[in-house]
Every structure is written in structure tokens, then in C-alpha cells.
Amino acid sequence: MEIDRDAPVWVEGEIKIAAPTEVVWDVLATIEDWPRWNAEVKWTEVAGPVAPGTAFRWKAGPGTITSRIEAVERPHGVAWTGRWLGISVIHDWRLDGTEGGTRVQTQESVEGIPARLLRGRHRRVFERSTQTWLQALKVEAERRTS
């Protein structure tokens, strides 16, 4: 799934994780466990398996986000859309096996009036969040591998 690079805000990030792709996938795709390893996520509710069309709700930061899984390519990618306080988000994750682990790339686009009005602030918030997610994913996947 492609993010919208014409959106007012879009961010991307990448990290190398010393864990097999399947382990990284399991950490990322087990949505109900996000609060256990990612301090930004307070709770999650998932309405089914990790498959296109599955809805989930989760609390991160000040808001509750309603999301829907749009694409799944186990164990190499997952993408979802989300809505929160007038903001629409597309989030795409790519996992590629490398020598000694997994390269994780993520991209996110943010659309809506709040994102247009507070473009710089939202960019900083989403950039920081992206780096926090990647680092937390790395810590948890490497913990499970050791």
C-alpha cells in the first residue's frame, strides 16, 4: 500500500533488527501485545485476525485511533489506515531479511484539517513516534531472539 506523499505530513523511518523476519513480523502483527512492548500504546482492541478488512482500535497519545488493516503480506509487510480527531493516516510497514537480521522500513502519511493547519508540529510528533516505534520493535524482537 502506498502512502500519500502529497499529504500535508508524511514521515518515514528505517532500522536494522538483529532478529529473523518471522520474529519481527510476530511482534508487529500481534496487535493485542503492542501495549506490552511499546510505551506509546496504552491499549488495543482487535476485531479479528491480521487480515485485510480487520478493524482495530487503540489508544496512543491523547487519542483513540480507529484503524483498519488494508494489506497483509506475511512476513514482509502490513499496512493499515486510521482515523483520529479529523486526521486520516495511512501507515505501511515493510520487513526484508538481511544478513544477520531484518531491515524494517515504515512510512506514514497524515491528512486532514489539523494536519494542514499544524503541519510542522504534526511532522515532529509523527517523526518522533516513528522512531519510538522502530526502537521499541527492535528491542522486543531482539529480546525474543536472545
Secondary structure per residue as TSV (DSSP state, phi and psi in degrees):
chain	resnum	aa	ss	phi	psi
A	1	M	-	360.0	137.0
A	2	E	-	-94.6	139.1
A	3	I	-	-77.8	168.3
A	4	D	-	-96.1	99.8
A	5	R	T	-73.7	-5.8
A	6	D	T	-93.8	-1.9
A	7	A	S	-65.6	157.5
A	8	P	S	-59.5	-31.8
A	9	V	E	-133.5	131.0
A	10	W	E	-146.1	144.0
A	11	V	E	-135.6	159.5
A	12	E	E	-146.2	157.6
A	13	G	E	-155.4	162.2
A	14	E	E	-149.4	147.4
A	15	I	E	-152.9	149.8
A	16	K	E	-102.5	132.3
A	17	I	E	-119.8	130.4
A	18	A	S	-82.8	65.8
A	19	A	S	-155.7	150.2
A	20	P	-	-61.6	150.7
A	21	T	H	-54.2	-40.0
A	22	E	H	-62.3	-36.8
A	23	V	H	-68.8	-45.8
A	24	V	H	-60.4	-43.6
A	25	W	H	-57.7	-47.8
A	26	D	H	-59.5	-39.5
A	27	V	H	-64.7	-49.1
A	28	L	H	-69.2	-39.8
A	29	A	H	-85.2	-8.1
A	30	T	-	-92.4	79.6
A	31	I	G	-57.6	-38.4
A	32	E	G	-64.5	-16.9
A	33	D	G	-92.7	-6.7
A	34	W	H	-49.0	-44.6
A	35	P	H	-63.1	-23.9
A	36	R	H	-71.1	-33.9
A	37	W	H	-114.9	-10.9
A	38	N	-	-121.2	107.9
A	39	A	T	-62.6	-19.6
A	40	E	T	-73.0	-22.0
A	41	V	E	-100.0	119.7
A	42	K	E	-86.5	-38.6
A	43	W	E	-161.0	162.4
A	44	T	E	-140.3	152.5
A	45	E	E	-134.9	122.6
A	46	V	E	-116.8	133.4
A	47	A	-	-99.8	30.3
A	48	G	S	153.3	-168.7
A	49	P	S	-75.0	167.2
A	50	V	S	-74.0	95.4
A	51	A	S	-154.6	154.0
A	52	P	T	-54.2	133.8
A	53	G	T	96.8	-16.8
A	54	T	-	-69.6	130.7
A	55	A	E	-94.9	149.4
A	56	F	E	-149.4	152.0
A	57	R	E	-120.9	147.5
A	58	W	E	-157.7	154.3
A	59	K	E	-110.3	122.6
A	60	A	E	-139.1	128.0
A	61	G	T	66.2	-141.3
A	62	P	T	-83.6	-6.9
A	63	G	E	-125.6	162.3
A	64	T	E	-98.8	126.7
A	65	I	E	-104.9	132.7
A	66	T	E	-102.8	119.2
A	67	S	E	-124.7	164.4
A	68	R	E	-143.0	129.8
A	69	I	E	-72.2	129.3
A	70	E	E	-106.0	-33.2
A	71	A	E	-149.5	141.5
A	72	V	E	-137.2	130.3
A	73	E	E	-136.0	80.1
A	74	R	T	-65.9	130.9
A	75	P	T	-101.5	31.9
A	76	H	T	-109.3	-7.8
A	77	G	E	-176.7	153.7
A	78	V	E	-151.3	143.7
A	79	A	E	-138.1	144.3
A	80	W	E	-142.0	160.5
A	81	T	E	-111.6	161.3
A	82	G	E	-154.6	158.6
A	83	R	E	-133.4	140.9
A	84	W	E	-163.1	119.1
A	85	L	T	46.1	50.2
A	86	G	T	80.4	8.1
A	87	I	E	-112.2	136.3
A	88	S	E	-113.9	134.8
A	89	V	E	-126.3	142.0
A	90	I	E	-117.4	126.9
A	91	H	E	-127.6	127.0
A	92	D	E	-126.1	132.9
A	93	W	E	-119.8	135.7
A	94	R	E	-126.4	132.0
A	95	L	E	-122.3	125.4
A	96	D	E	-129.0	128.1
A	97	G	E	-66.2	138.7
A	98	T	E	-133.7	170.7
A	99	E	T	-62.7	118.6
A	100	G	T	87.2	8.6
A	101	G	E	159.4	-141.2
A	102	T	E	-137.3	134.8
A	103	R	E	-96.6	124.4
A	104	V	E	-110.3	127.3
A	105	Q	E	-121.8	137.8
A	106	T	E	-136.0	146.3
A	107	Q	E	-137.5	147.0
A	108	E	E	-146.6	134.8
A	109	S	E	-117.9	147.0
A	110	V	E	-129.7	124.3
A	111	E	E	-126.7	154.2
A	112	G	S	132.2	164.1
A	113	I	H	-57.9	-45.6
A	114	P	H	-59.2	-38.3
A	115	A	H	-68.0	-34.8
A	116	R	H	-70.7	-42.8
A	117	L	H	-72.5	-35.4
A	118	L	T	-119.0	46.3
A	119	R	H	-51.8	-51.8
A	120	G	H	-63.4	-44.6
A	121	R	H	-63.1	-46.6
A	122	H	H	-63.4	-38.7
A	123	R	H	-60.0	-46.3
A	124	R	H	-62.3	-43.3
A	125	V	H	-62.9	-46.9
A	126	F	H	-71.2	-33.6
A	127	E	H	-63.9	-45.7
A	128	R	H	-62.9	-43.8
A	129	S	H	-62.1	-41.6
A	130	T	H	-60.0	-45.9
A	131	Q	H	-66.4	-37.9
A	132	T	H	-62.8	-46.0
A	133	W	H	-59.9	-48.2
A	134	L	H	-61.1	-44.6
A	135	Q	H	-65.6	-41.8
A	136	A	H	-66.2	-39.6
A	137	L	H	-60.7	-43.3
A	138	K	H	-60.8	-48.6
A	139	V	H	-60.3	-46.5
A	140	E	H	-69.0	-43.9
A	141	A	H	-65.1	-40.9
A	142	E	H	-69.7	-33.7
A	143	R	H	-62.6	-43.6
A	144	R	H	-68.2	-24.9
A	145	T	H	-82.0	-30.3
A	146	S	-	-80.0	360.0
